[in-house]
Amino acid sequence: MKKTPKNIIDFHVHLFPDKLFDAIWEYFGSVYKWNVIHKFYYKECVEHLNVRNVSHIIYSNYAHKPGVAEALNRWNKEILDEIPNLYCFAAFHPGDEKALDVARDILDHPKVLGFKLQLLVQDFYPHDERLFPLYELMIDRNKRILFHAGTGPTGNQYVGYQQFIKVLKRYPQLHANVAHMGGLEYQEFIDLLPQYPNLYLDTSFSFHKSMGSGFNLDPQFLEQNREQLVYGSDFPNLIFPREEEIEVLLDYNLSDEFYRKLFFENGMRLINQHTNQ
């Protein structure tokens, strides 16, 4: 088996203010019966990852309803200024009265890569016309969207390949990451990569052996698409050990180049491309 890389960029971490974390974990437990095993607040999350070879953390948070994004983004600015090698997909909600003003303001921070759209939670389609000005702003400012657009581990009418492809067809030049490899529609999302060079997939919550399912394609799909994949852990909102997913990825015994790109080089390329440092 390949060795765990000495330098890892984690491109899918969640950081929230403490009270929001508490509410999220309570919701996971009551609705999904998920026992989150790493109930760490933001400083503990960063410290935990840093001592486990994670040199750069790209985190996200999202506005679960209108009126939340502006306060979340004030908090994002504070911790981005506080912690080195921390980068952010910030919060946005199209239902906010001054949504684009809030977006422009947080984009001025040099460590913000773009925005997170959590379609499953936020309950709007990725092709909602209220999002079109945001996508155009992203293209104009050379920024990136992190989409939770897949159907796993659960879904609703707002997620899935058929909803997401409408965005790419309208904005083929949009810089976008899709969380969780597009799961559970792995094949459909991977097949998009050759046609859309600005599209990347992250590995979060797709390779846990405890799931009994997950990424279900020939691993050569990973090797063939190594230029457009980034490692992500979903930390701390995990119900299985973080290390388990890394072990599964290393067990595929793919090329050294694949692991360099997955765990570090692709992530660093995106940081350099979308930040203003």
N, C-alpha and C positions, 0 to 999 in steps of 0.2 A: 504493500500500500504506500502511496505517496505520503510525504510528511506534511504536517500542518505548516502553511506558509509563515515565515517570520514577520511579514508585514501584510496586514489585511485591511482593505477598505470595506467597511460595512455600509452598503447603500440602501438598507431598509431597516431603520431603527425608529421606534416611536418614543417621543418625549412630550410630556404634557405637564402643566402645573399639577401639583400634588393632589388637589381636590378633584380635578378631572380624571387623573389616573384612578383614584379611589372609585369614582362613579363608573368608569369603564370596566374595572375589574369586577365590581358588583354586578354590572349588567351581564358580563360574560358568564358569571356564575349562575345567575338567576334564569337567564334566557337560554343559554347554550349548554349549561352545566359544565363549563370549562373551568378547570382549576389552574389558574396562571401560576407557574412555579417560580417566576422571578418578579416578585412584587417590589421592584426597586423604583425609587423616585429618580429624578433626572441626574443628580450628581452621582448617586450610587450606580446608575446605569453606565455612565461614562467611565467611572473608575473600574467597574467590573469588566468592561470591554477592553479598556486600555491595558490591563495586566494580562489580557489573553490575546495579545498580538494585533489588536485593532488599533491602527495608527491614525485613521481618519474615520469619522462617523458622519453619515448623512442621515438625518432624522426627518421625520415629518409629523405634522399634526393636522387636524382637519376640523372645520366648523360643522358640527352636527346639526346646526339650525341657524337661521339668520340671526345676526346680532352678536355673534361669537368671534368672528374672524379678527376684528380689529384688536380686541383685547389679547387674543392669542398671539397675534403678531407683535404686539408690544412686548410680550413675554419672550417671544422668539428673539427679538433684538437684544434683550438683556442677557440671555444665556449665550448667544453667539458672541457677544462682546466679552463675556466672562471666560469662555472655554476655548482654548486653541484647537485647531484641527476638527472643529465642529461646523457642519454645514446643514442647510435646511431646505426642505420643500415646505413652504409656508401655507397658511390657511386661507381659504377663499370660499365664499358662498354667493351664488348669483342672486339670491334673494335679498341681499343687503342693498339698502338705498344707494349707498356710495361705494358699491363693490369695486369698481375699477379704480377709484381714488385710493381705496385701501390697498389694492394690488400694486399700484404704482409706487406707493409709499414704501412698502416692504421690499420691493424690488431694488430700491436704492441701496439697500444694505449689501455690502460686498460679498457676504457669505451665503446669500440666498440664491439657490439654483432655479427656483420656480415655485410651483404650487402642487399640493396634493389634492386630488379629487377622489373621495371615497364614496363611490356611487352607491354602494350597497347600503351605507349608513345615511348618506345625505339625501337619498331618494330623488334624484333627478337623472335624466339620461345624459350620456356623454355628448350627444348631438342636440341637447337643449339649446335653442337659439340664444338664450341669455349667456351662454358660454362663448359664443362666437367672438365677441369683442375681446375676451380674455385670450383666446387662441391667437388672434391677430396681434395682440400685445406681446405674447410670448415669441412669436415669429419676429416681430419688430425689434424686441429687446434681446434676442438670442438666448431665451430661457427655455425651461423644460417643464413638462407636466408629468407627475407620477400618478398614474391611474390605478385604482383598484377597479378593474373592469371585468375580472373573471367570475366564474360561477362557483368557485370553491373557496372555503369549505362549505359555504352555503350561498344561495343566490336569490335574486328577485327579478322583477321585470326590467330593472334599470341596468343590469349587467349582462355580460356575455359577448361573444364574438360578433354576433349580428348587430348589436348596438354599437360596439366600438368601431367596426369597420366603416361606419358612416362618417365618423370623424376623419379618419385617414383619407377617405375618398374626397372629402371636401378640403382638407388641409394636408396634403401629402408631404409637405415640407416641415410639418410640426415636429419638434423635438419631444419625444415621449418615452417614458418608461412604463412598462406594464408589470405590476406586482405579481408575484407567485407564478411566474412563467405563463401567465394567462390561464392558470388552472381553473377549472378542470378541462378546459378545451386546449390542451397543450399543442396538439398537432396544428390546429387552426392558427394559433398565435405564432408558433415557430415558423409556419409557412409564410408569414408576412415579412419576415426579416429581410430576405433578399430584395424584395420590392421596395422596402422603406428603410433606407440606410440610417435615418435618424431615430429609428425605433429600437429600443433595448428591452430586454426582459430581465427581471431579477429572480433569484432562486428561492426567495423566502417561502417557507412552509410548503415546499414541493418535494423535499427529499428525506423526510423523516421516516425511517423504517417502522416506527411505532404506529404510523398511520394505517398501515396495511394497504395503502393506495398511494396516490401522489403521481409524480412524473412517471409516465408509463410508456415511454418511447425508447427506441434503441438509443443507447448513450452516444452513438456516433452523431446523432442530431446535435448534441452539445458540442462535439468537436467541430463539426462543420459550421456551426454558427458562433464560434468562440469570440468573434469580434464584437458581437452585439449582446453579450451576456454580462451581468454584474452579480457579484455575490451580495446577498442580503439575508439577514437573520430573522427579522420581525421582532427582535428583542425590544422590550422585555416581555411582550405579550405572547408568551409561549406556553404550551401545555406539554411539550416534550423538551428534553435538554437541548440547548443550543448546539453543543458539541456533536450531537448525533447527526445533524444534517451535514456538517463538515466532513464527518467520517464517511457518510454515504457517498458524498461527492468524490472524496479521495479514493474510495474503493473502486470507482470506475476505472482507475488507473489509465487515465487519458494522458495526453502529451504534457510535458513540462510547460510548453508554451500555452496550452489551454489553461493551466492553473495560474500561471503568471498573469494572464489576461483577465481571468475570472476574478481572482482575489485582489488584484491591485491595478494592473495597467489600464484596463478599461475604465475603472472608477476614477483613476487620476486624470485620464483624458477628459472625462465629463466634468470633473471639478474645474480643470483648467479652462474648459470651453465655456462654462456657464457662470463663473464667478468673476468678480471684478477686483481681485486682489493684486 
